[in-house]
Amino acid sequence: MTSVSLDRRHSVNIDLVVPVAVCMAWLLGAGTGTCSDEVVIVRDSMGVPHIYSDSATGIFYGVGYAAAEDRLFQIEMIRRLATGQMSEIFGPEYLEADKQARIDGYTEAELQ
């Protein structure tokens, strides 16, 4: 379990925060990939990120940034699995799973 310190008194499980943080950052206008607020990410001796900012947008951006630093490959694989794009990397043995993901998944119109 990975923790994120929101301030000196509060800590949250990052595994639960990341999906919520992505949605909240998008809703708060951080979907542009940039954040104008100051965000400080300090990693302790165990590599746990502690994220500090004066705004919620900054916190959410920091959580996403730290998650991407630690788990970018995993995030990309989950995205590819959900959108039916695994066979592009791993070959034809993933084609049936890709077909099923595209049948069961959301269309581009639904994602908008």
Buried (B, 14 or more C-beta within 10 A) or exposed (E): EBBBBBEEEEEBEBEEBBEEBBEBBEEBEBEEEEBEBEBEBEEEEEEBBBBBBEBBBBBBBBBBBBBEEBBEEEBEBEEBBBBBBBBEEBEEEBEEBBEEBBEEBEEEEEEE
